Amino acid sequence: MPASILEEVDHFLDAALSRNTFTRLSCPSCGSAHVAQVLGDNGGISYVCTACGHSWS
């Protein structure tokens, strides 16, 4: 078990990169990679930029 959350994140990223399925989302408004996936209206998937607050689905 990882000793810290950073080790856990590194483990997750290594696994994603080894599967070649790592996809980076970027905000269409400001271009930031600081994007969170959120549950949208009616159960859909939406995204919100934690840098500028822009949201989209």
MARKOLSE-613053 format. One record per residue: residue number from 1; residue in three letters; x, z, y of N, C-alpha, C in turn. Coordinates in steps of 0.001 Angstrom, whole numbers, always signed. Layout:
BEGIN
<pt><seq>NUM</seq><type>ala</type><n_east>X</n_east><n_up>Z</n_up><n_north>Y</n_north><ca_east>X</ca_east><ca_up>Z</ca_up><ca_north>Y</ca_north><c_east>X</c_east><c_up>Z</c_up><c_north>Y</c_north></pt>
...
END
This chain:
BEGIN
<pt><seq>1</seq><type>met</type><n_east>+850</n_east><n_up>+0</n_up><n_north>-1183</n_north><ca_east>+0</ca_east><ca_up>+0</ca_up><ca_north>+0</ca_north><c_east>+893</c_east><c_up>+0</c_up><c_north>+1244</c_north></pt>
<pt><seq>2</seq><type>pro</type><n_east>+558</n_east><n_up>-815</n_up><n_north>+2239</n_north><ca_east>+1370</ca_east><ca_up>-893</ca_up><ca_north>+3454</ca_north><c_east>+1403</c_east><c_up>+444</c_up><c_north>+4197</c_north></pt>
<pt><seq>3</seq><type>ala</type><n_east>+2510</n_east><n_up>+716</n_up><n_north>+4849</n_north><ca_east>+2667</ca_east><ca_up>+1950</ca_up><ca_north>+5598</ca_north><c_east>+2024</c_east><c_up>+1864</c_up><c_north>+6982</c_north></pt>
<pt><seq>4</seq><type>ser</type><n_east>+1754</n_east><n_up>+660</n_up><n_north>+7470</n_north><ca_east>+1173</ca_east><ca_up>+521</ca_up><ca_north>+8795</ca_north><c_east>+249</c_east><c_up>-687</c_up><c_north>+8841</c_north></pt>
<pt><seq>5</seq><type>ile</type><n_east>-561</n_east><n_up>-732</n_up><n_north>+9863</n_north><ca_east>-1478</ca_east><ca_up>-1867</ca_up><ca_north>+10050</ca_north><c_east>-683</c_east><c_up>-3153</c_up><c_north>+10295</c_north></pt>
<pt><seq>6</seq><type>leu</type><n_east>+484</n_east><n_up>-3047</n_up><n_north>+10932</n_north><ca_east>+1290</ca_east><ca_up>-4241</ca_up><ca_north>+11192</ca_north><c_east>+1797</c_east><c_up>-4847</c_up><c_north>+9896</c_north></pt>
<pt><seq>7</seq><type>glu</type><n_east>+2170</n_east><n_up>-3990</n_up><n_north>+8936</n_north><ca_east>+2585</ca_east><ca_up>-4514</ca_up><ca_north>+7640</ca_north><c_east>+1421</c_east><c_up>-5202</c_up><c_north>+6942</c_north></pt>
<pt><seq>8</seq><type>glu</type><n_east>+221</n_east><n_up>-4652</n_up><n_north>+7089</n_north><ca_east>-960</ca_east><ca_up>-5249</ca_up><ca_north>+6480</ca_north><c_east>-1242</c_east><c_up>-6620</c_up><c_north>+7103</c_north></pt>
<pt><seq>9</seq><type>val</type><n_east>-1115</n_east><n_up>-6717</n_up><n_north>+8415</n_north><ca_east>-1326</ca_east><ca_up>-7995</ca_up><ca_north>+9105</ca_north><c_east>-279</c_east><c_up>-9004</c_up><c_north>+8652</c_north></pt>
<pt><seq>10</seq><type>asp</type><n_east>+973</n_east><n_up>-8583</n_up><n_north>+8556</n_north><ca_east>+2028</ca_east><ca_up>-9485</ca_up><ca_north>+8079</ca_north><c_east>+1719</c_east><c_up>-9992</c_up><c_north>+6676</c_north></pt>
<pt><seq>11</seq><type>his</type><n_east>+1249</n_east><n_up>-9092</n_up><n_north>+5821</n_north><ca_east>+895</ca_east><ca_up>-9476</ca_up><ca_north>+4454</ca_north><c_east>-234</c_east><c_up>-10513</c_up><c_north>+4465</c_north></pt>
<pt><seq>12</seq><type>phe</type><n_east>-1241</n_east><n_up>-10290</n_up><n_north>+5291</n_north><ca_east>-2371</ca_east><ca_up>-11211</ca_up><ca_north>+5402</ca_north><c_east>-1918</c_east><c_up>-12575</c_up><c_north>+5909</c_north></pt>
<pt><seq>13</seq><type>leu</type><n_east>-1090</n_east><n_up>-12587</n_up><n_north>+6936</n_north><ca_east>-614</ca_east><ca_up>-13858</ca_up><ca_north>+7495</ca_north><c_east>+259</c_east><c_up>-14609</c_up><c_north>+6494</c_north></pt>
<pt><seq>14</seq><type>asp</type><n_east>+1112</n_east><n_up>-13880</n_up><n_north>+5786</n_north><ca_east>+1944</ca_east><ca_up>-14531</ca_up><ca_north>+4763</ca_north><c_east>+1077</c_east><c_up>-15180</c_up><c_north>+3695</c_north></pt>
<pt><seq>15</seq><type>ala</type><n_east>+21</n_east><n_up>-14498</n_up><n_north>+3279</n_north><ca_east>-871</ca_east><ca_up>-15052</ca_up><ca_north>+2258</ca_north><c_east>-1585</c_east><c_up>-16291</c_up><c_north>+2788</c_north></pt>
<pt><seq>16</seq><type>ala</type><n_east>-2039</n_east><n_up>-16243</n_up><n_north>+4022</n_north><ca_east>-2739</ca_east><ca_up>-17391</ca_up><ca_north>+4602</ca_north><c_east>-1801</c_east><c_up>-18584</c_up><c_north>+4752</c_north></pt>
<pt><seq>17</seq><type>leu</type><n_east>-587</n_east><n_up>-18329</n_up><n_north>+5186</n_north><ca_east>+365</ca_east><ca_up>-19423</ca_up><ca_north>+5354</ca_north><c_east>+775</c_east><c_up>-20018</c_up><c_north>+4018</c_north></pt>
<pt><seq>18</seq><type>ser</type><n_east>+886</n_east><n_up>-19182</n_up><n_north>+2996</n_north><ca_east>+1288</ca_east><ca_up>-19706</ca_up><ca_north>+1696</ca_north><c_east>+191</c_east><c_up>-20575</c_up><c_north>+1092</c_north></pt>
<pt><seq>19</seq><type>arg</type><n_east>-1064</n_east><n_up>-20328</n_up><n_north>+1456</n_north><ca_east>-2168</ca_east><ca_up>-21163</ca_up><ca_north>+976</ca_north><c_east>-2377</c_east><c_up>-22377</c_up><c_north>+1873</c_north></pt>
<pt><seq>20</seq><type>asn</type><n_east>-1637</n_east><n_up>-22426</n_up><n_north>+2985</n_north><ca_east>-1727</ca_east><ca_up>-23531</ca_up><ca_north>+3929</ca_north><c_east>-3141</c_east><c_up>-23690</c_up><c_north>+4470</c_north></pt>
<pt><seq>21</seq><type>thr</type><n_east>-3830</n_east><n_up>-22564</n_up><n_north>+4655</n_north><ca_east>-5191</ca_east><ca_up>-22613</ca_up><ca_north>+5183</ca_north><c_east>-5298</c_east><c_up>-21868</c_up><c_north>+6506</c_north></pt>
<pt><seq>22</seq><type>phe</type><n_east>-4175</n_east><n_up>-21500</n_up><n_north>+7083</n_north><ca_east>-4162</ca_east><ca_up>-20749</ca_up><ca_north>+8328</ca_north><c_east>-4619</c_east><c_up>-21654</c_up><c_north>+9474</c_north></pt>
<pt><seq>23</seq><type>thr</type><n_east>-5688</n_east><n_up>-21290</n_up><n_north>+10114</n_north><ca_east>-6223</ca_east><ca_up>-22064</ca_up><ca_north>+11225</ca_north><c_east>-6308</c_east><c_up>-21163</c_up><c_north>+12449</c_north></pt>
<pt><seq>24</seq><type>arg</type><n_east>-5723</n_east><n_up>-21578</n_up><n_north>+13524</n_north><ca_east>-5755</ca_east><ca_up>-20782</ca_up><ca_north>+14737</ca_north><c_east>-6828</c_east><c_up>-21327</c_up><c_north>+15668</c_north></pt>
<pt><seq>25</seq><type>leu</type><n_east>-7745</n_east><n_up>-20464</n_up><n_north>+16034</n_north><ca_east>-8758</ca_east><ca_up>-20834</ca_up><ca_north>+17006</ca_north><c_east>-8199</c_east><c_up>-20625</c_up><c_north>+18402</c_north></pt>
<pt><seq>26</seq><type>ser</type><n_east>-8628</n_east><n_up>-21437</n_up><n_north>+19315</n_north><ca_east>-8252</ca_east><ca_up>-21216</ca_up><ca_north>+20705</ca_north><c_east>-9491</c_east><c_up>-21394</c_up><c_north>+21573</c_north></pt>
<pt><seq>27</seq><type>cys</type><n_east>-9503</n_east><n_up>-20670</n_up><n_north>+22652</n_north><ca_east>-10640</ca_east><ca_up>-20703</ca_up><ca_north>+23573</ca_north><c_east>-10717</c_east><c_up>-22066</c_up><c_north>+24254</c_north></pt>
<pt><seq>28</seq><type>pro</type><n_east>-11886</n_east><n_up>-22705</n_up><n_north>+24220</n_north><ca_east>-12008</ca_east><ca_up>-23999</ca_up><ca_north>+24892</ca_north><c_east>-11986</c_east><c_up>-23881</c_up><c_north>+26415</c_north></pt>
<pt><seq>29</seq><type>ser</type><n_east>-12171</n_east><n_up>-22674</n_up><n_north>+26923</n_north><ca_east>-12181</ca_east><ca_up>-22467</ca_up><ca_north>+28361</ca_north><c_east>-10781</c_east><c_up>-22222</c_up><c_north>+28927</c_north></pt>
<pt><seq>30</seq><type>cys</type><n_east>-10053</n_east><n_up>-21254</n_up><n_north>+28323</n_north><ca_east>-8736</ca_east><ca_up>-20896</ca_up><ca_north>+28873</ca_north><c_east>-7571</c_east><c_up>-21236</c_up><c_north>+27956</c_north></pt>
<pt><seq>31</seq><type>gly</type><n_east>-7847</n_east><n_up>-21595</n_up><n_north>+26690</n_north><ca_east>-6802</ca_east><ca_up>-21964</ca_up><ca_north>+25759</ca_north><c_east>-6153</c_east><c_up>-20797</c_up><c_north>+25038</c_north></pt>
<pt><seq>32</seq><type>ser</type><n_east>-6596</n_east><n_up>-19580</n_up><n_north>+25299</n_north><ca_east>-6019</ca_east><ca_up>-18401</ca_up><ca_north>+24664</ca_north><c_east>-6311</c_east><c_up>-18386</c_up><c_north>+23170</c_north></pt>
<pt><seq>33</seq><type>ala</type><n_east>-5387</n_east><n_up>-17824</n_up><n_north>+22397</n_north><ca_east>-5583</ca_east><ca_up>-17673</ca_up><ca_north>+20953</ca_north><c_east>-6223</c_east><c_up>-16328</c_up><c_north>+20623</c_north></pt>
<pt><seq>34</seq><type>his</type><n_east>-6551</n_east><n_up>-15548</n_up><n_north>+21634</n_north><ca_east>-7174</ca_east><ca_up>-14231</ca_up><ca_north>+21430</ca_north><c_east>-8680</c_east><c_up>-14417</c_up><c_north>+21279</c_north></pt>
<pt><seq>35</seq><type>val</type><n_east>-9083</n_east><n_up>-14788</n_up><n_north>+20065</n_north><ca_east>-10477</ca_east><ca_up>-15129</ca_up><ca_north>+19783</ca_north><c_east>-10995</c_east><c_up>-14218</c_up><c_north>+18675</c_north></pt>
<pt><seq>36</seq><type>ala</type><n_east>-12183</n_east><n_up>-13674</n_up><n_north>+18873</n_north><ca_east>-12823</ca_east><ca_up>-12837</ca_up><ca_north>+17860</ca_north><c_east>-14056</c_east><c_up>-13549</c_up><c_north>+17334</c_north></pt>
<pt><seq>37</seq><type>gln</type><n_east>-14273</n_east><n_up>-13422</n_up><n_north>+16040</n_north><ca_east>-15467</ca_east><ca_up>-13976</ca_up><ca_north>+15413</ca_north><c_east>-16535</c_east><c_up>-12890</c_up><c_north>+15434</c_north></pt>
<pt><seq>38</seq><type>val</type><n_east>-17727</n_east><n_up>-13224</n_up><n_north>+15898</n_north><ca_east>-18808</ca_east><ca_up>-12249</ca_up><ca_north>+16005</ca_north><c_east>-20082</c_east><c_up>-12817</c_up><c_north>+15399</c_north></pt>
<pt><seq>39</seq><type>leu</type><n_east>-20974</n_east><n_up>-11926</n_up><n_north>+15042</n_north><ca_east>-22272</ca_east><ca_up>-12334</ca_up><ca_north>+14529</ca_north><c_east>-23146</c_east><c_up>-12735</c_up><c_north>+15708</c_north></pt>
<pt><seq>40</seq><type>gly</type><n_east>-23613</n_east><n_up>-13967</n_up><n_north>+15697</n_north><ca_east>-24407</ca_east><ca_up>-14477</ca_up><ca_north>+16801</ca_north><c_east>-25891</c_east><c_up>-14225</c_up><c_north>+16613</c_north></pt>
<pt><seq>41</seq><type>asp</type><n_east>-26671</n_east><n_up>-14764</n_up><n_north>+17503</n_north><ca_east>-28127</ca_east><ca_up>-14663</ca_up><ca_north>+17417</ca_north><c_east>-28615</c_east><c_up>-15316</c_up><c_north>+16138</c_north></pt>
<pt><seq>42</seq><type>asn</type><n_east>-29634</n_east><n_up>-14755</n_up><n_north>+15535</n_north><ca_east>-30249</ca_east><ca_up>-15281</ca_up><ca_north>+14319</ca_north><c_east>-29272</c_east><c_up>-15390</c_up><c_north>+13152</c_north></pt>
<pt><seq>43</seq><type>gly</type><n_east>-28250</n_east><n_up>-14537</n_up><n_north>+13139</n_north><ca_east>-27329</ca_east><ca_up>-14495</ca_up><ca_north>+12014</ca_north><c_east>-26265</c_east><c_up>-15561</c_up><c_north>+12000</c_north></pt>
<pt><seq>44</seq><type>gly</type><n_east>-26155</n_east><n_up>-16360</n_up><n_north>+13034</n_north><ca_east>-25128</ca_east><ca_up>-17400</ca_up><ca_north>+13080</ca_north><c_east>-23768</c_east><c_up>-16827</c_up><c_north>+13434</c_north></pt>
<pt><seq>45</seq><type>ile</type><n_east>-22751</n_east><n_up>-17652</n_up><n_north>+13317</n_north><ca_east>-21389</ca_east><ca_up>-17238</ca_up><ca_north>+13662</ca_north><c_east>-21072</c_east><c_up>-17723</c_up><c_north>+15067</c_north></pt>
<pt><seq>46</seq><type>ser</type><n_east>-20559</n_east><n_up>-16822</n_up><n_north>+15884</n_north><ca_east>-20133</ca_east><ca_up>-17160</ca_up><ca_north>+17236</ca_north><c_east>-18716</c_east><c_up>-16655</c_up><c_north>+17437</c_north></pt>
<pt><seq>47</seq><type>tyr</type><n_east>-18107</n_east><n_up>-17084</n_up><n_north>+18503</n_north><ca_east>-16747</ca_east><ca_up>-16679</ca_up><ca_north>+18836</ca_north><c_east>-16726</c_east><c_up>-16218</c_up><c_north>+20279</c_north></pt>
<pt><seq>48</seq><type>val</type><n_east>-15842</n_east><n_up>-15268</n_up><n_north>+20571</n_north><ca_east>-15672</ca_east><ca_up>-14798</ca_up><ca_north>+21942</ca_north><c_east>-14181</c_east><c_up>-14662</c_up><c_north>+22222</c_north></pt>
<pt><seq>49</seq><type>cys</type><n_east>-13779</n_east><n_up>-15121</n_up><n_north>+23382</n_north><ca_east>-12396</ca_east><ca_up>-15012</ca_up><ca_north>+23811</ca_north><c_east>-12200</c_east><c_up>-13633</c_up><c_north>+24418</c_north></pt>
<pt><seq>50</seq><type>thr</type><n_east>-11256</n_east><n_up>-12860</n_up><n_north>+23870</n_north><ca_east>-11026</ca_east><ca_up>-11527</ca_up><ca_north>+24404</ca_north><c_east>-10149</c_east><c_up>-11555</c_up><c_north>+25648</c_north></pt>
<pt><seq>51</seq><type>ala</type><n_east>-9652</n_east><n_up>-12729</n_up><n_north>+26015</n_north><ca_east>-8847</ca_east><ca_up>-12856</ca_up><ca_north>+27233</ca_north><c_east>-9725</c_east><c_up>-13134</c_up><c_north>+28452</c_north></pt>
<pt><seq>52</seq><type>cys</type><n_east>-10673</n_east><n_up>-14077</n_up><n_north>+28312</n_north><ca_east>-11477</ca_east><ca_up>-14455</ca_up><ca_north>+29487</ca_north><c_east>-12971</c_east><c_up>-14151</c_up><c_north>+29334</c_north></pt>
<pt><seq>53</seq><type>gly</type><n_east>-13422</n_east><n_up>-13803</n_up><n_north>+28110</n_north><ca_east>-14826</ca_east><ca_up>-13456</ca_up><ca_north>+27902</ca_north><c_east>-15728</c_east><c_up>-14627</c_up><c_north>+27569</c_north></pt>
<pt><seq>54</seq><type>his</type><n_east>-15188</n_east><n_up>-15838</n_up><n_north>+27534</n_north><ca_east>-15991</ca_east><ca_up>-17009</ca_up><ca_north>+27202</ca_north><c_east>-16494</c_east><c_up>-16895</c_up><c_north>+25765</c_north></pt>
<pt><seq>55</seq><type>ser</type><n_east>-17753</n_east><n_up>-17258</n_up><n_north>+25513</n_north><ca_east>-18272</ca_east><ca_up>-17228</ca_up><ca_north>+24154</ca_north><c_east>-18854</c_east><c_up>-18581</c_up><c_north>+23798</c_north></pt>
<pt><seq>56</seq><type>trp</type><n_east>-18788</n_east><n_up>-18917</n_up><n_north>+22508</n_north><ca_east>-19296</ca_east><ca_up>-20198</ca_up><ca_north>+22007</ca_north><c_east>-19598</c_east><c_up>-20082</c_up><c_north>+20536</c_north></pt>
<pt><seq>57</seq><type>ser</type><n_east>-20290</n_east><n_up>-21076</n_up><n_north>+20003</n_north><ca_east>-20589</ca_east><ca_up>-21087</ca_up><ca_north>+18581</ca_north><c_east>-20292</c_east><c_up>-22448</c_up><c_north>+17994</c_north></pt>
END
